[in-house]
């Protein structure tokens, strides 16, 4: 009879929690040590007494995204925005001390940099060697202001990115700081908290008359702020709303007013077609890329005197075009055409090269971006060459990035490991009597 083995005793939940807290505190102290190195080199961390290190840990900074006092946002949106802002802050490095080569990520600076700054500026904080920190809290900018200034560069991008043109909602923000000064002789339970307060703004649609029919257009805007301007909530005048505009020279190269700004509006139909044809899971994704399409050297194709195609990219990949109309000096985006559509230059080249009509391409799922992105067209030599000749190199790049499981294209990546044999289907459809000798894989370089 085998001897009973002694069962290894599982640690209690309390012990697990204590171990996790101790590990986290060690990580925070490592960040503080690195910050001290930036300030004055090695050995500076050891000058801070343990009770003050504990104070910094207990008052370490945190970031919260919350609803405004007047209008509320969805709780889910606040959670997602807070998570993505923290991720962005971890990738965003700042120069803590002027002239130093090393930098510190914004999230770590929030956690230890500002609490240390507040502690050192408190007259009750006295310890030997404190003067060596002078370059940190005297010769540099106010660390709290530095943090807020850096966040004010990031947060507007997220407000634009999460704006919902389908529901005609933009998001505005303001920053609220809660400072809790240390009490070394007391048990500290409070923390330094930075709150990003998000409030929705309802966009007023405008009517446009085209061919005796009325069309509603939603203004495409983003929020711009005055530098160093502290909001007074009761006045309600702390926001500058800036309309997205496209320079007149892109619509008419012969214009006498090349830099005249043309305001941009978008129909709900265009938003719906864009979401449908790009399999976009969230309407708020559209806005940030739309700003890029209009203001950063837009690629405009003039069809007639008042009708245009405007190139649209997502994560740097050309996806298609907006069909736009110039009405009374303003531009209305009326619909969205996927890049393989027969109304685009690439779609026309593809039709000429293959003989496939729009209905054929629809049947073969060549206008379904998820099927296309998870297909084998990028790895098939014939289709690879055909797509390049048709100006569809962006779709090949899309397929490659989806195949490599690029996180920027998570919404397109299929769960199936098997590629759709779209190349074989297209070749058979083009040449039903051929023996398909052209079905050759592209060799990986």
Residue pairs with C-beta under 8 A, 6 or more apart in sequence:
11 19
25 57
28 56
28 57
28 60
28 111
28 112
29 53
29 57
31 108
31 111
31 112
32 45
32 48
32 53
32 56
32 112
32 116
33 45
34 104
34 108
35 96
35 104
35 108
35 109
35 112
35 113
35 116
36 44
36 45
36 48
37 44
37 45
37 102
38 96
38 97
38 100
38 102
38 104
39 96
39 97
39 132
39 133
39 135
39 136
40 132
40 133
40 135
40 136
44 129
44 132
44 133
47 127
47 128
47 129
47 130
47 132
48 56
48 127
49 127
51 184
52 119
52 125
52 127
52 182
52 184
54 188
55 115
55 119
55 182
55 183
55 184
55 188
56 112
56 115
56 116
56 119
56 182
58 182
58 188
58 189
58 190
58 191
59 115
59 118
59 119
59 180
59 182
59 188
59 190
59 191
59 192
60 111
60 112
60 115
60 191
60 192
61 110
61 111
61 112
61 113
61 114
61 115
61 191
61 192
61 193
61 194
62 110
62 111
62 191
62 192
62 193
62 194
63 82
63 85
63 86
63 89
63 107
63 110
63 194
63 195
63 196
64 82
64 193
64 194
64 195
64 196
65 78
65 79
65 81
65 82
65 85
65 195
65 196
65 198
66 78
66 195
66 196
66 197
66 198
67 73
67 78
67 197
67 198
67 199
68 174
68 197
68 198
68 199
69 197
69 233
70 199
71 199
71 200
73 171
73 198
73 199
73 200
77 162
77 198
78 198
81 158
81 162
81 196
81 198
82 196
84 158
85 154
85 155
85 158
85 196
86 107
88 154
88 158
89 105
89 106
89 107
89 110
89 151
89 154
90 105
90 106
90 107
90 108
91 105
92 105
92 106
92 150
92 154
93 103
93 104
93 105
93 106
94 103
94 104
94 105
94 106
94 109
94 146
94 150
95 103
96 103
96 104
96 109
96 113
96 136
96 140
96 143
97 135
97 136
97 140
98 139
98 140
104 113
106 147
106 150
106 151
109 143
109 147
110 147
110 194
113 143
113 147
114 143
114 144
114 147
114 192
115 182
115 192
116 136
117 136
117 137
117 142
117 143
117 144
118 144
118 179
118 181
118 182
118 192
119 125
119 182
120 130
120 133
120 136
120 137
121 137
122 181
122 182
124 184
125 182
125 184
136 143
137 143
140 146
144 177
147 194
148 175
148 177
148 194
151 175
151 194
151 196
152 175
152 225
155 173
155 175
155 196
156 173
156 222
156 223
156 224
156 225
157 288
159 170
159 171
159 172
159 173
159 198
159 222
159 223
160 170
160 222
160 223
160 287
160 288
160 291
161 284
161 285
161 287
161 288
162 171
162 284
162 287
163 169
163 170
163 171
163 222
163 284
163 287
164 283
164 284
164 287
165 203
165 218
165 220
165 266
165 271
165 283
165 284
165 286
165 287
165 290
166 268
166 271
166 272
166 275
166 283
167 283
168 202
168 203
168 204
168 205
168 218
169 200
169 201
169 202
169 203
170 200
170 201
170 203
170 221
170 222
170 223
171 198
171 199
171 200
171 201
171 223
172 198
172 199
172 200
172 201
172 223
172 239
173 196
173 197
173 198
173 199
173 223
174 197
174 199
174 231
174 238
175 194
175 195
175 196
175 197
176 194
176 195
176 197
177 193
177 194
177 195
178 192
178 193
178 194
178 195
179 192
180 188
180 190
180 191
180 192
180 193
182 188
201 223
201 239
201 241
203 218
203 219
203 221
204 219
205 216
205 217
205 218
205 219
206 216
206 217
206 219
206 265
206 330
207 214
207 215
207 216
207 217
208 214
208 215
208 216
208 217
208 265
208 325
208 327
208 328
208 330
208 332
209 215
209 327
210 325
210 327
210 332
215 267
215 332
215 334
216 267
216 268
217 265
217 266
217 267
217 330
217 332
217 333
218 265
218 266
218 267
218 268
218 271
219 243
219 263
219 264
219 265
220 243
220 244
220 264
220 265
220 266
220 287
220 290
220 291
220 294
220 333
221 241
221 242
221 243
221 244
222 242
222 244
222 287
222 291
223 239
223 240
223 241
223 242
224 240
224 241
224 242
225 238
225 239
225 240
226 240
229 238
230 238
231 238
232 238
243 263
243 264
244 263
244 264
244 290
244 291
244 294
244 295
245 261
245 262
245 263
245 264
245 294
245 295
246 261
246 262
246 264
246 294
246 295
246 298
246 300
246 310
246 331
247 258
247 259
247 260
247 261
247 262
248 255
248 257
248 258
248 259
248 260
248 261
248 262
249 255
249 258
249 259
250 298
250 300
251 262
251 300
251 302
251 308
251 326
251 331
252 302
262 326
262 329
262 330
262 331
263 330
263 331
264 294
264 330
264 331
264 333
265 330
265 331
265 332
265 333
266 290
266 322
266 332
266 333
267 332
267 333
267 334
267 335
269 334
269 335
270 322
270 323
270 333
270 334
270 335
270 336
271 283
271 286
273 335
273 336
274 280
274 286
274 312
274 320
274 336
275 283
275 286
277 320
277 336
277 337
277 338
277 367
277 369
278 314
278 319
278 320
278 338
278 369
279 368
279 369
279 370
279 411
279 412
280 286
280 314
280 411
281 411
285 314
289 312
289 313
289 314
289 315
290 312
292 313
293 310
293 311
293 312
293 313
293 322
294 310
298 310
298 311
299 310
299 311
300 308
300 309
300 310
300 311
301 308
301 309
301 310
301 311
301 321
301 345
302 308
303 309
306 325
306 326
306 327
307 323
307 324
307 325
307 326
308 323
308 324
308 325
308 326
308 331
309 321
309 322
309 323
309 324
309 337
309 343
309 344
309 345
310 321
310 322
310 324
310 333
311 318
311 321
312 318
312 319
312 320
312 321
312 322
312 336
313 319
315 408
315 409
317 394
317 397
317 398
317 401
318 339
318 394
319 338
319 339
319 369
319 394
320 336
320 337
320 338
320 339
320 341
320 344
321 336
321 337
321 339
321 343
321 344
322 333
322 334
322 335
322 336
322 337
323 333
323 334
323 335
323 336
323 337
323 343
324 331
324 332
324 333
324 334
325 331
325 332
325 334
326 332
337 343
337 344
337 347
338 344
338 367
338 369
339 346
339 347
339 392
339 394
339 395
340 346
340 347
340 350
340 361
340 366
340 367
340 372
340 392
340 395
341 347
341 358
341 367
342 348
342 351
342 357
342 358
342 361
345 391
346 390
346 391
346 392
347 358
349 389
349 390
349 391
350 356
350 361
350 386
350 387
350 390
350 392
351 357
351 358
353 386
353 389
353 390
354 386
354 426
354 430
355 430
356 364
356 366
356 426
356 429
356 430
360 429
361 367
364 422
364 425
364 426
364 429
365 371
365 372
365 420
365 422
366 372
366 422
366 426
369 398
369 412
370 412
370 414
371 420
371 422
372 395
372 398
372 399
372 422
373 395
373 398
373 399
373 402
373 409
373 412
373 413
374 399
374 402
374 412
374 413
374 414
374 416
374 419
374 420
375 399
375 419
375 420
375 421
375 422
375 423
376 383
376 419
376 420
376 421
376 422
376 423
377 383
377 384
377 387
377 395
377 396
377 399
377 422
377 423
377 426
378 384
378 396
378 399
378 400
378 403
378 442
379 399
379 403
379 419
379 441
379 442
380 423
380 439
380 440
380 441
380 442
381 438
381 440
381 441
381 442
382 423
382 427
382 438
382 439
382 440
383 422
383 423
383 426
383 427
384 396
384 442
387 393
387 395
387 396
388 396
398 409
398 412
401 408
401 409
402 409
402 412
402 413
403 419
405 413
423 439
424 436
424 439
427 434
427 436
427 438
427 439
428 434
428 436
